[in-house]
Structures are given as structure tokens and as C-alpha cells.
């Protein structure tokens, strides 16, 4: 069985996930670490949540114009979220706007997962590429970033195999 969300992890790690799949243990694993969903269900709350993280860790970066849940983002083929840098001419000035869009399926997941996606997209404000500096910034904003990213990939594997976890509503 190919684990598309975990393909870049070591084979030993993939084998552990396969064992969880074979014993129907993915859901139990995820619920034991993340028993509850977050309460950030609308775009205004998501914007405020993102702005709080940005203001705590990236005060000097470009301002955040918009953050919203986007039902058009296809997690399976595209991304968990997207960031956009939009330049517009207003009179004689060039205005830059930074927008973050997060896939709507993340309205009902643990807060750690949502935080990981927000942190990832905010890190792109300073670092455009996924390089060492980018991941160092992600870890600065969320100390357990890599573990949460792994667990989110395990969740996406669960979604592919069994659907969303009903307990996270």
C-alpha cells in the first residue's frame, strides 16, 4: 500500500503507519493525541487567530490582509492552505496584500493541525521556499511543528481510507 502523504518519511515510519492501518488503529492513535476539535469555525475568527500568531512571532513582516476558509482548495491534489501576495495599483502607489486561504476541511480538526497550517503559510511571508530557514521559522512559531505535520499527514491518510473523524465536530 502506497502512503502518498507519508512517502518522504523513512520506510520504518511508513511501516508503523501500515500496522496502524491493518489493525484499524489510525483513529485511536489520532484521538489519543488530539481528542478535540478547535472552535475557530468562521473566517473572522480564523483571521483573528492568524493575526495573533503573526503578531506574536512576525511583528515586522508585511501586514496580513485576509485569512479565510476556502472550499475550493482540494487537499488531495493541491495543498492544505495557500498564501497569496497580491500587488495592486492604488493611485500612484503600489499596495501589497497578503492573503492566506485554508482548506475548509480544516474547520473540524484539532487546533494543533490548524495552527500548523497557519504557521506554515505565515512562514511563507518571510521565506518563499521550503528550505532550512523556512522550517526553522515554523519550529520557532510552533515548537512541535514537525510532529504535528506528521500527525496531520496520518489524518489525511485516515480521511482517504475511512473519511473524516466524526468526533471532531
QUIPE-V886256 format. One record per residue. N is the residue number from 1. RES is the residue in one letter. SS is DSSP state (@ for helix, = for strand, . for the rest). PHI is phi as a letter, one per 30 degrees, with the letter a starting at -180 (none if undefined). D_CENTER is the distance of its C-alpha to the mean C-alpha in Angstrom with 1 decimal. Layout:
N/RES/SS/PHI/D_CENTER
N/RES/SS/PHI/D_CENTER
This chain:
1/X/./none/24.8
2/X/./d/22.2
3/X/./c/18.7
4/X/./d/16.8
5/X/./d/13.3
6/X/./b/15.2
7/X/./d/17.9
8/X/./c/17.6
9/X/./d/18.0
10/X/./e/21.6
11/X/@/d/23.8
12/X/@/d/24.5
13/X/@/d/20.9
14/X/@/d/20.8
15/X/@/d/24.1
16/X/@/d/22.9
17/X/@/d/20.3
18/X/@/e/23.1
19/X/@/d/25.3
20/X/@/d/22.8
21/X/@/d/22.7
22/X/@/d/26.5
23/X/./c/27.1
24/X/./h/24.7
25/X/./c/22.9
26/X/@/d/19.2
27/X/@/d/19.0
28/X/@/d/21.2
29/X/@/e/19.1
30/X/@/d/15.9
31/X/@/d/17.9
32/X/@/d/19.8
33/X/@/c/16.9
34/X/./b/14.9
35/X/./d/17.8
36/X/./b/16.5
37/X/./d/14.0
38/X/./d/13.2
39/X/./c/15.6
40/X/./c/13.7
41/X/./c/14.9
42/X/./b/16.1
43/X/@/d/15.3
44/X/@/d/17.6
45/X/@/d/16.0
46/X/@/d/12.5
47/X/@/d/14.3
48/X/@/d/16.2
49/X/@/d/13.3
50/X/@/d/11.7
51/X/@/d/15.3
52/X/@/d/16.1
53/X/@/d/13.5
54/X/@/e/14.7
55/X/@/d/18.3
56/X/@/d/18.1
57/X/@/c/16.9
58/X/./b/17.6
59/X/./e/20.6
60/X/./d/22.3
61/X/./d/19.7
62/X/./e/20.2
63/X/./d/19.9
64/X/./c/17.0
65/X/./c/18.6
66/X/=/a/16.3
67/X/=/b/12.9
68/X/=/a/12.8
69/X/=/d/11.7
70/X/=/b/12.9
71/X/./d/14.7
72/X/./d/15.6
73/X/./d/12.3
74/X/./c/13.2
75/X/./d/10.4
76/X/./d/13.3
77/X/./c/14.7
78/X/./c/12.5
79/X/./a/8.8
80/X/./d/5.5
81/X/=/a/6.3
82/X/=/b/9.5
83/X/=/b/11.5
84/X/=/b/15.2
85/X/=/c/18.2
86/X/=/c/21.1
87/X/=/c/24.6
88/X/=/b/27.3
89/X/=/d/31.0
90/X/=/b/32.3
91/X/./i/36.0
92/X/./c/36.6
93/X/=/c/33.2
94/X/=/c/30.0
95/X/=/c/27.0
96/X/=/c/23.5
97/X/=/b/20.6
98/X/=/c/16.9
99/X/=/b/14.6
100/X/=/b/10.9
101/X/=/b/10.3
102/X/=/b/7.5
103/X/=/e/8.7
104/X/@/e/11.2
105/X/@/d/10.8
106/X/@/c/8.1
107/X/@/d/11.1
108/X/@/b/12.4
109/X/./b/10.3
110/X/./d/10.8
111/X/@/e/10.0
112/X/@/e/8.8
113/X/@/d/5.8
114/X/@/d/5.3
115/X/@/e/6.5
116/X/@/d/4.6
117/X/@/d/2.0
118/X/@/d/5.7
119/X/@/e/7.3
120/X/@/e/6.4
121/X/@/d/7.7
122/X/@/d/10.4
123/X/@/d/11.5
124/X/@/d/12.4
125/X/@/d/14.9
126/X/@/c/16.9
127/X/./b/16.2
128/X/./d/16.1
129/X/./c/16.1
130/X/./d/14.2
131/X/./b/17.1
132/X/@/e/18.2
133/X/@/d/18.0
134/X/@/d/14.4
135/X/@/d/13.4
136/X/@/d/16.0
137/X/@/d/14.6
138/X/@/e/11.1
139/X/@/d/13.4
140/X/@/d/15.5
141/X/@/d/12.9
142/X/./b/11.6
143/X/./e/14.5
144/X/./c/13.0
145/X/@/e/9.9
146/X/@/d/11.3
147/X/@/d/12.3
148/X/@/d/9.2
149/X/@/d/7.6
150/X/@/d/10.9
151/X/@/d/11.0
152/X/@/d/7.9
153/X/@/d/10.0
154/X/@/d/13.0
155/X/@/d/11.8
156/X/@/d/11.4
157/X/@/d/14.8
158/X/@/d/16.1
159/X/@/e/15.2
160/X/@/e/17.1
161/X/@/d/20.0
162/X/@/b/20.4
163/X/./j/18.1
164/X/./d/15.8
165/X/./d/16.8
166/X/./d/19.4
167/X/./d/19.4
168/X/./c/16.1
169/X/./b/17.5
